[in-house]
Amino acid sequence: MPTEQAANANRSSIPTNYGALGTLVSVFFFWGFIAAGNSVFIPFCKHYFNLDQFQSQLIDFAFYLAYYFGALMLFAYGSFGGKDLVGKWGYKRSIIYGLLFSALGALAMIIAVNANTFTGMLLGLFIVALGFSLQQTAAQPFAISLGDPSTGTSRVNLGGGINSFGTTIGPIVVAFALFGTTAAITDEQIASLSLGKVIVLYSCVGALFIGAAALFHFSRKVPSGIMTESTEKANKALYMLLIMTVLLVALFIPVFNSYKTDMASLSDDDKHALELYRLRWLLGALAVVVIGLLGANLSARKKEDGWGAMKYPQLVLGMLAIFVYVGVEVAIGSNLSELLKLEEFGGLQSSEAAPYISMYWGSLMIGRWAGAVSAFNFSESKKLLLQVIVPLVAFGIILGVNSLAQYDMKPLYFYIVCVALQIIAFYISKNKPARTLMIFGFLGVLAMLVGIQSSGMVATYAFLSGGLFCSIMWPCIFTLSIAGLGKYTTQGSAFLIMMILGGGIIPPIQGKLADLIGIHQSYWVAVICFGYLTFFAIAVKGILQKQGIDYDANTETKSGH
């Protein structure tokens, strides 16, 4: 026992590198700031370039598709070379390279804006997100390495909280940068704005990327994080993913090319035919992902060799869950501005939607801050008290930030009722991942149904609360998906990161449905997504119990994505 106490004392004496940690959490901020800012950038581009709702969703398509390709390239390198590229470079250099690559994407955005080309701007966003993919692969283990491993979770949670703060203020800053005012301006005025505002915005963003990379480079106290272990090969899984990628590209090309069609020159029948054409290709891409992953798991269960982590059903179902989770999280926010234009939702101009978008993304911050409470060694009574106080404080911050930006937040005061409902859900879930995911998934289904079947502020609150119920899902899905993987844990984590691809497929599907059946009814997509997440929570618990793992008995939820 004395020896164990001495070991614990030695571990607890490892100091946290707060300088490096402060720089690192700025990277988490960038992810949230840019991703949530896209929710405002979408309506800006829609009116400036005269796009339909589907075409505007290509911004999310380009952004989240990059995460898939980035993670796939890292996995392919490890599979062929036998070494993890991030481990070879080290966490420090990987993040520096990722930041510089994102800065290159900002430069590409500026060049595209000067050329007045929407396609070029999509390419710029794609490059920015490729850099994010590399950063995200390295950042979480890097945070753990910056101090005592036993307190690593608290540092990752801090990053998740800063990420959510970025999602909260991103829409406000981007809206002010693009529109130049917090006052309402019409869609016609948006169409007449100068793209020079985008140049200023991405010049600042690019400079911040370079500045953060410089801070990492010149910080001598930051550990390199180099790892030399060999990676587990999974050639069959790699070949399946490559085939799936080729099929996705083949399906995406006609969808992407169709955005150039001049909708104004088409008859109503031709428009309807084009909309169905796009929807078929997008649903085909969805089918490729679902059938590909389920087929891989069936093959792996017959013969495990070469499939690596894909032989575990919890991982494959979890990959689909991450795909669906990211997709629904992004789709709700990205289509929100268009929804609020309806007369029954207030008839708001795009520029007036910023505080609502901020509240949606801020809802994720509310939930993640509440979820982070369990990472600290407080007594149960203090945890319970903080899980009530912290969400209310976060809600107050969102109101305060928007009020400083001179937005009228009175219509959102009663949203505190939804926050209270989430607090109750946290209490019932007892920080157990399967139970938490099941409860929040069910509440997500219920909220979307209320939103579809009603209108006005009741429906607006219901759709906004989707952010509250998405907030804690990432850690729950991640924890349950990699449970019991053993030596395949790192590989399984890479597969899960690839499925951020859902943010590039599900929002355009909802955008296309919006063009066909209306933006309000298009939220049936969100109902289906939350339905699957509820199913996953129930199914994965049984799968893990068959493997002798009861995570609801042994594990608490941790950080948010």
C-alpha atoms as one frame of an Amber mdcrd trajectory, in Angstrom:
protein
   0.000   0.000   0.000   2.799   2.572   0.784   4.305   1.816  -2.635   0.950
   2.475  -4.330   0.573   5.754  -2.399   4.057   6.843  -3.471   3.254   6.047
  -7.089   0.063   8.054  -6.880   1.954  10.948  -5.326   4.504  10.879  -8.131
   1.788  10.863 -10.767  -0.058  13.755  -9.126   3.176  15.791  -9.015   3.339
  16.055 -12.823   2.642  19.753 -13.507   0.205  20.848 -16.200   1.769  22.814
 -19.043  -0.746  25.634 -18.919   1.003  27.694 -21.599   0.748  24.902 -24.154
  -2.756  24.027 -22.970  -3.881  27.616 -23.476  -2.602  27.508 -27.048  -4.141
  24.096 -27.640  -7.644  25.061 -26.556  -7.527  27.884 -29.106  -7.466  25.134
 -31.741 -10.662  23.668 -30.267 -12.127  27.175 -30.526 -11.340  27.374 -34.263
 -13.240  24.148 -35.008 -16.384  25.436 -33.359 -16.076  29.004 -34.639 -15.740
  28.052 -38.322 -18.261  25.173 -38.255 -21.004  27.239 -36.578 -20.108  30.303
 -38.647 -20.994  28.273 -41.736 -24.632  28.436 -40.581 -24.529  32.176 -41.334
 -22.232  31.853 -44.338 -24.779  29.521 -45.988 -27.624  32.094 -46.283 -25.085
  34.767 -47.283 -23.852  32.653 -50.206 -27.401  31.548 -51.031 -28.552  35.090
 -51.735 -25.293  36.438 -53.112 -24.891  33.621 -55.649 -28.661  33.093 -56.115
 -28.610  29.448 -54.958 -31.467  27.182 -53.905 -31.502  25.558 -50.454 -29.773
  22.398 -51.659 -27.031  24.339 -53.433 -26.345  26.402 -50.321 -25.856  23.163
 -48.328 -22.825  22.344 -50.493 -20.886  24.480 -48.001 -21.463  21.816 -45.330
 -20.909  19.125 -47.970 -17.411  20.427 -48.788 -16.505  21.148 -45.168 -17.408
  17.797 -43.644 -16.347  15.709 -46.632 -12.815  16.917 -45.897 -12.887  15.276
 -42.447 -13.583  11.930 -44.094 -10.800  12.236 -46.650  -8.339  13.520 -44.062
  -8.951  10.628 -41.657  -8.958   8.121 -44.536  -5.555   9.318 -45.752  -4.091
   9.011 -42.257  -5.511   5.484 -41.904  -4.235   4.474 -45.365  -0.738   5.712
 -44.511  -0.722   3.680 -41.307  -2.098   0.596 -43.038   0.433   0.630 -45.870
   3.403   1.961 -43.926   2.796   0.245 -40.625   3.314   3.546 -38.752   0.854
   6.114 -37.499   1.665   9.373 -39.327   0.532  11.521 -36.384   2.681   9.374
 -34.094   5.635   9.738 -36.486   5.345  13.523 -36.655   4.323  13.880 -33.008
   1.272  15.705 -31.665   3.033  19.075 -31.666   4.147  19.047 -35.298   0.859
  17.455 -36.435  -1.110  20.357 -34.987   1.331  22.881 -36.471   0.997  21.269
 -39.913  -2.790  21.148 -39.530  -2.949  24.847 -38.641  -0.735  25.813 -41.574
  -2.855  23.684 -43.914  -5.980  25.451 -42.646  -4.232  28.782 -43.246  -3.620
  27.627 -46.819  -7.364  26.996 -47.065  -8.057  30.547 -45.870  -5.734  31.815
 -48.627  -7.624  29.682 -51.166 -10.873  31.263 -49.934  -9.440  34.747 -50.506
  -8.286  33.843 -54.028 -11.704  32.323 -54.820 -13.491  35.429 -53.549 -11.342
  37.629 -55.767 -12.329  35.398 -58.693 -15.997  35.586 -57.590 -16.378  31.783
 -57.814 -18.544  29.750 -55.447 -16.781  26.523 -56.467 -13.442  28.001 -55.427
 -14.866  29.027 -52.080 -16.042  25.458 -51.510 -12.514  24.264 -52.291 -11.124
  26.745 -49.767 -13.450  25.464 -47.048 -12.479  21.891 -47.966  -8.787  22.713
 -47.426  -9.522  24.470 -44.114 -11.376  21.364 -42.884  -8.591  19.022 -44.074
  -6.332  20.889 -41.681  -8.952  20.527 -38.962  -9.020  16.762 -39.547  -5.299
  16.512 -38.805  -5.610  18.833 -35.817  -8.521  16.872 -34.371  -6.698  13.544
 -34.695  -3.798  14.902 -32.612  -5.408  17.392 -30.234  -7.256  15.145 -27.767
  -4.332  12.807 -26.925  -2.075  15.884 -26.962  -4.206  17.521 -24.258  -3.812
  14.407 -22.096  -0.004  14.514 -22.551   0.254  18.082 -21.206   0.118  17.030
 -17.557  -0.879  14.295 -15.159  -2.654  11.543 -17.159  -5.144  11.089 -14.322
  -6.440  14.634 -14.918  -6.290  14.388 -18.716 -10.066  14.157 -18.998 -10.499
  17.589 -17.417  -8.166  19.101 -20.041 -10.091  17.465 -22.889 -13.321  18.715
 -21.322 -11.857  22.213 -21.198 -11.143  21.949 -24.925 -14.714  20.786 -25.554
 -16.085  23.720 -23.567 -13.952  26.197 -25.526 -15.059  24.507 -28.758 -18.668
  25.109 -27.774 -17.924  28.734 -26.895 -16.587  29.080 -30.452 -19.849  27.671
 -31.821 -21.766  30.225 -29.748 -19.989  33.396 -30.843 -19.085  32.182 -34.355
 -22.505  33.007 -35.880 -22.503  36.462 -34.238 -19.007  37.430 -35.392 -19.459
  35.992 -38.888 -22.854  37.705 -39.255 -21.362  41.067 -38.264 -18.343  40.516
 -40.540 -20.537  39.659 -43.540 -23.502  41.975 -43.006 -21.625  44.826 -41.293
 -24.482  45.376 -38.851 -26.613  43.625 -36.272 -29.711  45.356 -37.677 -32.008
  43.527 -40.063 -31.205  43.757 -43.755 -33.199  42.225 -46.573 -32.152  39.280
 -48.706 -31.957  41.671 -51.664 -29.497  43.814 -49.716 -27.461  40.699 -48.925
 -27.273  39.889 -52.636 -25.826  43.371 -53.264 -23.145  43.157 -50.556 -19.486
  43.123 -51.478 -17.546  39.847 -51.241 -14.714  41.976 -49.908 -16.160  41.319
 -46.444 -15.355  37.630 -46.900 -11.761  38.571 -47.775 -11.435  40.528 -44.532
 -13.003  37.676 -42.528 -10.730  34.960 -43.904  -7.660  37.190 -43.798  -8.227
  37.464 -40.049  -8.947  33.733 -39.721  -5.813  32.822 -41.710  -3.693  35.136
 -39.572  -5.041  33.468 -36.421  -4.164  30.018 -37.806  -0.601  31.141 -38.535
  -0.326  32.848 -35.156  -1.433  29.699 -33.327   1.035  27.591 -35.346   3.827
  30.024 -34.402   2.926  29.778 -30.719   3.202  25.987 -30.893   6.463  26.113
 -32.855   8.257  28.528 -30.529   7.025  26.989 -27.279  10.025  24.954 -26.086
   8.128  23.415 -23.176   5.553  21.688 -25.387   6.352  17.943 -25.673   6.761
  16.528 -29.168   4.387  13.602 -28.542   6.240  11.320 -30.977   5.182   7.637
 -30.872   7.036   4.760 -32.544   4.600   1.864 -32.035   3.504  -0.103 -35.080
  -0.141   0.140 -36.059  -2.507  -2.775 -36.543  -3.037  -3.440 -40.257  -6.523
  -3.939 -41.641  -6.142  -4.304 -45.399  -9.674  -5.561 -46.064 -11.118  -2.612
 -44.153  -8.893  -0.239 -46.123  -9.934  -1.722 -49.478 -13.588  -1.532 -48.484
 -13.198   2.128 -47.515 -11.374   2.902 -50.772 -14.139   1.229 -52.811 -16.736
   3.116 -50.784 -14.841   6.352 -51.455 -14.746   5.739 -55.221 -18.506   5.073
 -55.218 -19.175   8.201 -53.148 -17.122  10.346 -55.518 -18.983   8.857 -58.497
 -22.297   9.716 -56.823 -21.206  13.173 -55.675 -19.936  14.381 -59.070 -23.357
  14.638 -60.777 -24.849  16.165 -57.616 -22.103  18.754 -57.406 -22.190  19.581
 -61.120 -25.950  20.139 -60.969 -25.489  23.197 -58.749 -24.371  25.161 -61.838
 -27.838  24.803 -63.395 -29.655  28.115 -63.807 -32.859  27.374 -61.882 -34.545
  30.556 -63.114 -34.436  29.286 -66.699 -36.229  26.009 -65.887 -39.933  25.296
 -65.938 -41.624  24.010 -62.779 -41.658  20.460 -64.162 -37.961  20.655 -65.039
 -37.143  22.001 -61.571 -39.036  19.133 -59.949 -37.232  16.604 -62.162 -33.851
  18.118 -61.253 -34.687  18.050 -57.552 -35.622  14.360 -57.737 -32.427  13.696
 -59.713 -30.283  15.242 -56.979 -32.161  13.488 -54.199 -31.666  10.067 -55.823
 -27.891  10.568 -56.027 -27.707  11.788 -52.417 -29.759   8.863 -51.138 -27.478
   6.604 -53.166 -24.486   8.046 -51.291 -26.259   7.400 -47.995 -26.958   3.803
 -49.081 -23.276   3.280 -49.978 -22.219   4.245 -46.449 -24.864   2.165 -44.665
 -24.582  -0.959 -46.844 -20.779  -0.720 -47.001 -20.327  -0.608 -43.226 -22.924
  -3.263 -42.391 -21.588  -5.514 -45.163 -18.052  -5.123 -43.829 -19.121  -6.197
 -40.360 -20.997  -9.238 -41.697 -17.914 -10.319 -43.664 -15.661  -9.706 -40.671
 -17.807 -11.843 -38.413 -17.396 -14.759 -40.851 -13.634 -14.291 -41.218 -11.865
 -11.747 -38.991  -8.474 -11.618 -40.742  -7.767  -8.255 -42.371 -10.822  -6.432
 -41.008  -9.247  -5.085 -37.832 -11.650  -3.094 -35.657 -14.541  -3.565 -38.089
 -15.133  -7.053 -36.738 -16.752  -5.448 -33.680 -20.480  -4.723 -34.174 -20.445
  -1.959 -31.552 -17.867  -0.068 -33.618 -19.676  -0.420 -36.958 -23.028   0.599
 -35.477 -21.166   3.391 -33.688 -19.672   4.594 -36.974 -23.190   4.925 -38.341
 -24.202   6.668 -35.098 -21.392   9.251 -35.445 -22.379   9.703 -39.109 -26.004
  10.338 -38.130 -25.156  12.442 -35.052 -22.875  14.879 -36.875 -25.325  14.977
 -39.773 -28.351  15.899 -37.661 -26.401  18.366 -35.518 -25.242  20.258 -38.611
 -28.506  19.898 -40.574 -30.666  21.454 -37.845 -28.415  24.510 -37.572 -27.682
  24.948 -41.270 -31.363  24.930 -42.273 -32.516  27.064 -39.344 -32.077  30.430
 -41.093 -34.299  29.312 -43.972 -36.920  27.956 -41.555 -37.149  31.281 -39.690
 -38.038  33.082 -42.939 -41.480  31.428 -42.906 -44.254  33.753 -41.752 -45.361
  31.247 -39.112 -41.828  31.379 -37.675 -41.616  35.162 -37.596 -40.652  35.919
 -41.203 -37.097  36.841 -40.205 -34.471  38.078 -42.647 -31.248  36.057 -42.838
 -29.388  38.744 -40.898 -31.961  38.504 -38.044 -31.425  34.758 -37.626 -27.932
  35.079 -36.084 -29.065  35.104 -32.396 -31.240  32.023 -32.986 -28.361  30.209
 -34.691 -26.134  31.319 -31.816 -28.628  29.920 -29.310 -28.773  26.621 -31.201
 -25.002  26.165 -31.185 -24.882  27.623 -27.689 -27.259  24.859 -26.628 -24.447
  22.429 -27.330 -22.238  24.515 -25.030 -24.905  24.372 -22.307 -25.028  20.582
 -22.464 -21.277  20.076 -22.733 -20.507  22.326 -19.811 -23.068  20.414 -17.754
 -21.605  17.092 -18.902 -18.078  18.237 -17.977 -19.041  18.470 -14.308 -18.726
  14.681 -13.927 -15.059  14.837 -14.971 -14.050  16.547 -11.726 -13.654  14.945
  -8.329 -16.546  16.660  -6.574 -18.884  15.088  -4.047 -22.178  13.813  -5.415
 -24.083  16.690  -3.803 -21.767  19.275  -5.418 -22.035  17.547  -8.788 -25.814
  17.647  -8.556 -25.762  21.332  -7.619 -23.312  22.208 -10.417 -25.376  20.317
 -12.999 -28.147  22.793 -12.186 -26.018  25.941 -11.916 -23.603  25.420 -14.832
 -26.278  25.124 -17.583 -28.017  28.247 -16.261 -24.728  30.160 -16.249 -24.000
  29.019 -19.814 -27.508  30.121 -20.864 -26.857  33.510 -19.291 -23.570  33.846
 -21.171 -25.288  33.177 -24.498 -27.920  35.825 -23.735 -25.224  38.245 -22.592
 -22.977  37.841 -25.625 -25.876  38.338 -28.023 -27.178  41.300 -26.042 -23.748
  42.964 -26.247 -24.039  42.479 -30.013 -27.300  44.467 -29.721 -29.618  41.609
 -30.643 -33.071  41.498 -29.051 -32.996  38.349 -26.932 -36.415  38.768 -25.276
 -38.037  36.150 -27.562 -35.558  33.577 -26.251 -35.900  34.209 -22.506 -38.415
  31.383 -22.036 -36.016  28.940 -23.711 -34.854  28.417 -20.150 -37.734  25.909
 -19.901 -35.919  23.688 -22.436 -32.680  24.090 -20.465 -34.519  22.959 -17.328
 -35.780  19.887 -19.204 -32.203  19.021 -20.121 -31.101  19.409 -16.487 -33.780
  16.886 -15.482 -32.613  14.537 -18.267 -29.031  14.728 -16.962 -30.235  13.829
 -13.478 -32.186  10.809 -14.745 -29.316   9.583 -16.941 -26.893   9.351 -13.956
 -23.922  10.012 -16.307 -24.210   6.512 -17.792 -23.449   6.579 -21.537 -26.031
   4.112 -22.890 -28.816   5.479 -20.692 -27.823   9.101 -21.464 -27.790   8.478
 -25.207 -31.138   6.677 -25.089 -32.835   9.453 -23.076 -31.373  12.295 -25.129
 -32.092  10.480 -28.396 -35.727   9.976 -27.394 -36.036  13.634 -26.333 -34.544
  14.623 -29.688 -37.233  12.624 -31.519 -39.926  14.175 -29.348 -38.594  17.726
 -29.859 -38.456  17.364 -33.640 -42.010  15.963 -33.749 -43.259  18.890 -31.660
 -41.460  21.276 -34.013 -42.954  19.677 -37.133 -46.490  19.560 -35.746 -46.511
  23.150 -34.444 -45.294  26.613 -35.439 -44.224  29.938 -33.924 -42.025  30.094
 -30.821 -43.111  26.643 -29.608 -41.750  25.048 -32.779 -38.693  27.337 -32.771
 -37.846  26.308 -29.205 -38.365  22.654 -30.136 -35.927  22.829 -33.046 -33.407
  24.869 -31.028 -33.529  22.240 -28.269 -32.075  19.780 -30.754 -28.752  21.383
 -29.795 -29.351  20.565 -26.131 -30.020  16.914 -26.919 -27.103  16.604 -29.368
 -24.678  18.167 -26.897 -23.617  15.074 -24.957 -23.988  12.494 -27.729 -20.437
  12.518 -29.132 -18.739  11.184 -25.946 -21.522   8.675 -25.344 -21.262   7.243
 -28.868 -17.466   7.298 -28.829 -17.231   5.598 -25.434 -19.689   2.842 -26.326
 -18.240   2.268 -29.814 -14.621   1.652 -28.761 -15.530  -0.394 -25.668 -13.783
  -3.751 -25.688 -11.665  -3.063 -28.805  -8.346  -3.549 -26.990  -5.409  -3.191
 -29.393  -7.797  -1.969 -32.098  -8.884   1.073 -30.060  -6.734   3.608 -31.958
  -7.835   2.193 -35.300 -11.473   2.262 -34.210 -11.099   5.903 -33.171  -9.812
   6.766 -36.654 -12.814   5.026 -38.237 -15.155   7.054 -36.024 -13.484  10.346
 -37.026 -14.059   9.416 -40.690 -17.782   9.315 -40.062 -17.877  13.070 -39.492
 -18.674  12.645 -43.194 -22.320  12.613 -42.104 -22.131  16.391 -41.842 -21.512
  16.494 -45.588 -24.339  14.168 -46.683 -27.311  14.568 -44.347 -27.619  18.409
 -44.520 -27.767  18.386 -48.363 -30.403  15.623 -48.187 -32.497  17.807 -45.890
 -31.806  20.800 -48.147 -33.039  18.861 -51.167 -36.149  17.682 -49.297 -36.740
  21.312 -48.342 -36.805  22.212 -52.035 -39.334  19.404 -52.633 -41.666  19.448
 -49.625 -40.825  22.685 -47.804 -38.255  23.599 -45.173 -40.606  22.917 -42.233
 -41.463  19.352 -43.226 -37.837  18.626 -44.147 -37.113  18.243 -40.431 -38.464
  14.695 -40.654 -34.830  13.956 -41.517 -33.921  14.949 -37.948 -36.650  12.670
 -36.546 -35.158   9.678 -38.374 -31.632  10.551 -37.223 -32.579  10.857 -33.548
 -34.575   7.640 -33.942 -31.463   5.743 -35.051 -29.414   7.197 -32.191 -32.037
   5.953 -29.726 -31.934   2.517 -31.362 -28.111   2.456 -31.172 -28.203   3.226
 -27.444 -30.505   0.267 -26.815 -28.770  -2.154 -29.202 -25.173  -1.427 -28.184
 -25.892  -2.037 -24.506 -27.013  -5.595 -25.329 -24.034  -6.146 -27.650 -21.557
  -5.072 -24.964 -23.256  -7.154 -22.273 -22.792 -10.236 -24.474 -19.061  -9.394
 -24.500 -19.041  -9.086 -20.702 -18.980  -5.270 -20.675 -21.533  -3.235 -18.705
 -20.587   0.354 -19.379 -23.630   1.735 -17.630 -22.266   0.215 -14.456 -18.645
   1.291 -14.877 -18.297   4.337 -17.111 -19.340   7.957 -17.013 -19.688  10.272
 -19.986 -16.897  12.706 -20.582 -16.068  15.377 -23.109 -18.156  16.647 -26.020
 -17.227  16.984 -29.654
